[in-house]
């Protein structure tokens, strides 16, 4: 057995958590033609898959900060991972996105993750639990029509989505599995159990089907650890059977809140078209059947795509009332010699009645994301990046104003009337929060240098527009919109990764109250690796 201290801020031997600085950096190295072409639309990568994504040449900007060597273990290998401590302060209202399991309420939020990893033959275990605490200071809530403790529920669908505006009045504490995962490698595939975050699809800012906004939930998985060569295409795939949880403010009673998810994602690389990835995914939330969980329920994601009897909307075998079905299509095309990638994703929420419904209303309960990145390698070895991404999941035109509605507002993506937690885990969306029936864009730039990274982002998020919550068109003609700037710096010093971020934002017409413009300053600081 070998036990050793860890000097770099990240080593490939410990695995690659979703949302890590190492994962972001590796994708940039691929576009700079320093790392090999490998699909980035299916995360997380299995430890046995990582060698296919790592650069062969050890000379890269952060070679002193990240150890990409990945020799097979000799006997039992047991090592620590770098402890990570994070602090975030919001001055006026909760603000945060794609930041894992933490909920960054108003006031101070703190998070701690630490642990170690073990390798033994085909076994890889990363044990890295996380605990977070939010001061959860008071702020003005949107009126959801309820009183008492129910005022904290979602403002648009308080009765049918587990997305609280605020987690009560007390300090909010969470303890979770963090980036913990157990992988067992077999020839061509890995299986295991994990509580780590995942991301399916190519997006950087606005994942539509599954991202790291709520962190991870307990799940079993099976996935390829290298592309399967089918001649015409090479295939990467992942299947999960999982158990997301609900918050204490879920509209579902605890004893009735049990649910499970099945999901599958495929990423295809066509032969002869270098850098192109085409993918599809399906994800189903379901309640355990009254007869008890059956083996076939674990593979529900592979059955029942459309209603075999058009017009009959609740076929028990396919369109079950207590289900929430989502599906997505995506692509990514990388051109490393040009330092460019373009990508996109569309997601459909809920069961398709039949093929005619899909043809007539392709944008019904649908959202889309498009984006690009451009990387320039400078003469001194630094890497400059320009990127942009836009998302639109606004309510379908036929749902606005006077047409079909349930309650006071029309249907939005990730809402579900039959399975009332919606597309959530522990009170947070599994997708991007901006994609909850809204729209937005981010334009940003990065400068990678030997000591770290500088980042500047400009962004806009349309959270709510008046036509989606008012029956008549003479409602308040305004929108709840956030504009913001993010300044972020990452600095490596003595084996420690320091990160600081300043994000001033202005929420116009907050809670759809005219001229209720509220300024928020989010300040974040994190340290990975102990500086003493």
Buried (B, 14 or more C-beta within 10 A) or exposed (E): EEEEEBEBBBBBBBBBBBBBBBBBBBBBBBBBBBBBBBBBBBBBBBBBBBBBBBBEEEEBBBBBBBBBEEEEBEEEBBBBBBBBBBEBBBBBBBBBBBBBBBBBBBBBBBBBBBBBBBBEEBBBBBBBBBBBBBBBBEBEBBEBEEEEEBBBBBBBBBBBBBBBBBBEEEBBEBEBBBBBBBBBBEEEBBBBBBBBBBBBBBBBBBBBBBBBBBBBBBBBBBBBBBBEEEEEBBBBBBBBBBEBBBBBBBBBEEEEBEBBBBBBBBBBBEEEEEBBBBBBBBBBBBBEEEEEEEEEBBEBBEEBEBBEEEEEEEBEEBBBEBBBBBBBBBBBBBBBEEBBBBBBBBBBBBBBBBEEBEEEBEBBBBBBBBBBBBBEBEEEEEBBBBBBBBBBBBBBEEBBBEEEBEBBBBBBBBBBBBBBBBBBBBBBBBBBBBBBBBBBBBBBBBBBBBEBBBBEBBBBBBBBBBBBBBEEEEBEEBBBBBEBBBEBEBBBEEBBBBBEBEBBBBBBBBBBBEEBEBEBBBBBEBBBBEEE
